[in-house]
Amino acid sequence: MRLFRARAALFAGLLALLILSGTTTVVAAQQPTTDSKERPFKAESEQLRAAIEEALSPEPVRDRARFPSVRIDKTGDATVVFAMRDADTIDELREAALEDALAVLEATYHPPVTDKINTITVIGTYLVTGGRGAREWPVLRITLDADRAESTDWTKLTTDNIESEVDEFWIYPPLVEAED
């Protein structure tokens, strides 16, 4: 019952966000992609995917690819999209998402997978079912640049302090509000 309420609250909040913003940003999580032919860092993107899959299980989540997109663009900006694991409570869902995002950051920068990455953006998605069907929606976004990562004390970086240790941190507000 708690999981149902958590999913219902998540869906309601996402729906409100879409209505208020007037735009929709969908991160499709069906077919994994590393990079298309026009991307210059295809080999490095594959190295990054391999490092992430070594740190986190690549097993599908909710019949969706665990890491639907891992890419590095021509400016050295890496983007990793991951499907968040299911959990019984909002607290567990948030904690699992932050653990996975932290593992992606560490797999990228500690030690560095490639010197081609200037910045990484990690996006966590969660399945929302609505009138148009089921879609993975972004509910977590963390950005960390290579310079800041180089000075990061990885032994002290945790899910409790990640927000203050990265360049950008956004989490869907209902995931912050703990359910009692």
C-alpha positions as semicolon CSV with decimal commas, in nm:
position;residue;x (nm);y (nm);z (nm)
1;M;0,000;0,000;0,000
2;R;0,285;0,239;0,084
3;L;0,446;0,170;-0,254
4;F;0,117;0,246;-0,426
5;R;0,086;0,576;-0,237
6;A;0,447;0,663;-0,315
7;R;0,397;0,597;-0,686
8;A;0,066;0,785;-0,687
9;A;0,231;1,086;-0,518
10;L;0,519;1,073;-0,762
11;F;0,282;1,058;-1,058
12;A;0,064;1,341;-0,928
13;G;0,367;1,562;-0,875
14;L;0,509;1,488;-1,219
15;L;0,173;1,561;-1,377
16;A;0,155;1,896;-1,195
17;L;0,509;1,976;-1,305
18;L;0,419;1,908;-1,668
19;I;0,106;2,120;-1,651
20;L;0,288;2,411;-1,486
21;S;0,591;2,402;-1,715
22;G;0,393;2,361;-2,036
23;T;0,670;2,145;-2,176
24;T;0,752;1,783;-2,161
25;T;1,094;1,631;-2,132
26;V;1,089;1,259;-2,179
27;V;1,387;1,035;-2,129
28;A;1,296;0,717;-2,310
29;A;1,447;0,417;-2,140
30;Q;1,384;0,136;-2,382
31;Q;1,681;0,080;-2,611
32;P;2,028;0,134;-2,469
33;T;2,244;0,366;-2,673
34;T;2,604;0,460;-2,633
35;D;2,660;0,702;-2,917
36;S;2,555;0,747;-3,274
37;K;2,803;0,757;-3,564
38;E;2,825;1,137;-3,566
39;R;2,953;1,147;-3,207
40;P;3,332;1,179;-3,188
41;F;3,385;0,995;-2,856
42;K;3,216;0,664;-2,929
43;A;3,502;0,451;-2,791
44;E;3,523;0,662;-2,475
45;S;3,145;0,638;-2,430
46;E;3,174;0,260;-2,448
47;Q;3,455;0,270;-2,190
48;L;3,234;0,483;-1,964
49;R;2,940;0,241;-2,005
50;A;3,168;-0,053;-1,918
51;A;3,295;0,123;-1,604
52;I;2,941;0,206;-1,493
53;E;2,816;-0,147;-1,560
54;E;3,106;-0,280;-1,352
55;A;3,004;-0,053;-1,062
56;L;2,627;-0,111;-1,091
57;S;2,427;-0,405;-1,217
58;P;2,321;-0,348;-1,578
59;E;2,019;-0,577;-1,530
60;P;1,697;-0,424;-1,663
61;V;1,466;-0,246;-1,421
62;R;1,088;-0,256;-1,474
63;D;1,147;-0,424;-1,812
64;R;1,350;-0,120;-1,917
65;A;1,720;-0,086;-1,991
66;R;1,911;0,002;-1,674
67;F;2,136;0,249;-1,860
68;P;1,943;0,358;-2,171
69;S;2,189;0,632;-2,259
70;V;2,560;0,677;-2,197
71;R;2,724;0,932;-2,422
72;I;2,997;1,191;-2,448
73;D;2,942;1,482;-2,685
74;K;3,204;1,673;-2,885
75;T;3,256;1,926;-2,604
76;G;3,338;1,653;-2,350
77;D;3,004;1,666;-2,171
78;A;2,903;1,316;-2,067
79;T;2,543;1,225;-1,995
80;V;2,436;0,906;-1,822
81;V;2,070;0,817;-1,788
82;F;1,981;0,537;-1,548
83;A;1,653;0,375;-1,453
84;M;1,609;0,402;-1,076
85;R;1,550;0,086;-0,878
86;D;1,209;0,022;-0,724
87;A;1,168;0,058;-0,349
88;D;0,897;0,020;-0,087
89;T;0,910;0,377;0,046
90;I;1,000;0,724;-0,077
91;D;1,300;0,728;0,160
92;E;1,430;0,400;0,017
93;L;1,369;0,518;-0,339
94;R;1,560;0,843;-0,279
95;E;1,847;0,663;-0,104
96;A;1,879;0,403;-0,382
97;A;1,877;0,675;-0,648
98;L;2,149;0,875;-0,471
99;E;2,359;0,560;-0,416
100;D;2,337;0,477;-0,786
101;A;2,418;0,834;-0,893
102;L;2,718;0,838;-0,660
103;A;2,836;0,506;-0,807
104;V;2,811;0,654;-1,159
105;L;3,015;0,960;-1,055
106;E;3,281;0,741;-0,895
107;A;3,293;0,507;-1,196
108;T;3,346;0,811;-1,417
109;Y;3,607;1,004;-1,218
110;H;3,765;0,779;-0,954
111;P;3,989;0,694;-1,134
112;P;3,902;0,886;-1,450
113;V;3,772;0,661;-1,729
114;T;3,900;0,901;-1,993
115;D;4,049;1,248;-2,011
116;K;3,783;1,339;-2,271
117;I;3,515;1,400;-2,004
118;N;3,494;1,762;-1,888
119;T;3,156;1,734;-1,714
120;I;2,915;1,454;-1,637
121;T;2,542;1,485;-1,590
122;V;2,370;1,189;-1,426
123;I;1,994;1,160;-1,474
124;G;1,783;0,915;-1,276
125;T;1,446;0,821;-1,424
126;Y;1,139;0,655;-1,276
127;L;0,843;0,490;-1,445
128;V;0,523;0,693;-1,443
129;T;0,202;0,554;-1,586
130;G;-0,062;0,793;-1,712
131;G;-0,320;0,842;-1,984
132;R;-0,054;0,817;-2,252
133;G;0,094;0,496;-2,117
134;A;0,406;0,426;-1,918
135;R;0,718;0,643;-1,953
136;E;1,040;0,693;-1,765
137;W;1,056;1,051;-1,632
138;P;1,364;1,230;-1,499
139;V;1,341;1,277;-1,123
140;L;1,711;1,322;-1,033
141;R;1,985;1,529;-1,199
142;I;2,341;1,570;-1,077
143;T;2,628;1,742;-1,257
144;L;2,997;1,730;-1,167
145;D;3,285;1,874;-1,365
146;A;3,626;1,711;-1,397
147;D;3,812;1,986;-1,208
148;R;3,587;1,957;-0,905
149;A;3,597;1,577;-0,927
150;E;3,976;1,586;-0,921
151;S;3,972;1,768;-0,586
152;T;3,694;1,550;-0,441
153;D;3,779;1,329;-0,144
154;W;3,596;1,019;-0,266
155;T;3,632;0,848;0,073
156;K;3,417;1,120;0,231
157;L;3,157;1,164;-0,044
158;T;2,826;1,007;0,064
159;T;2,458;1,026;-0,018
160;D;2,422;1,258;0,282
161;N;2,663;1,523;0,153
162;I;2,647;1,475;-0,225
163;E;2,427;1,783;-0,273
164;S;2,697;2,017;-0,143
165;E;2,983;1,838;-0,321
166;V;2,860;1,855;-0,681
167;D;2,812;2,143;-0,925
168;E;2,439;2,097;-0,977
169;F;2,188;1,892;-0,780
170;W;1,817;1,859;-0,846
171;I;1,579;1,599;-0,716
172;Y;1,207;1,589;-0,776
173;P;1,058;1,759;-0,466
174;P;0,827;1,473;-0,352
175;L;1,137;1,253;-0,326
176;V;1,280;1,493;-0,070
177;E;0,971;1,492;0,147
178;A;0,996;1,179;0,362
179;E;0,685;0,970;0,418
180;D;0,615;0,893;0,781
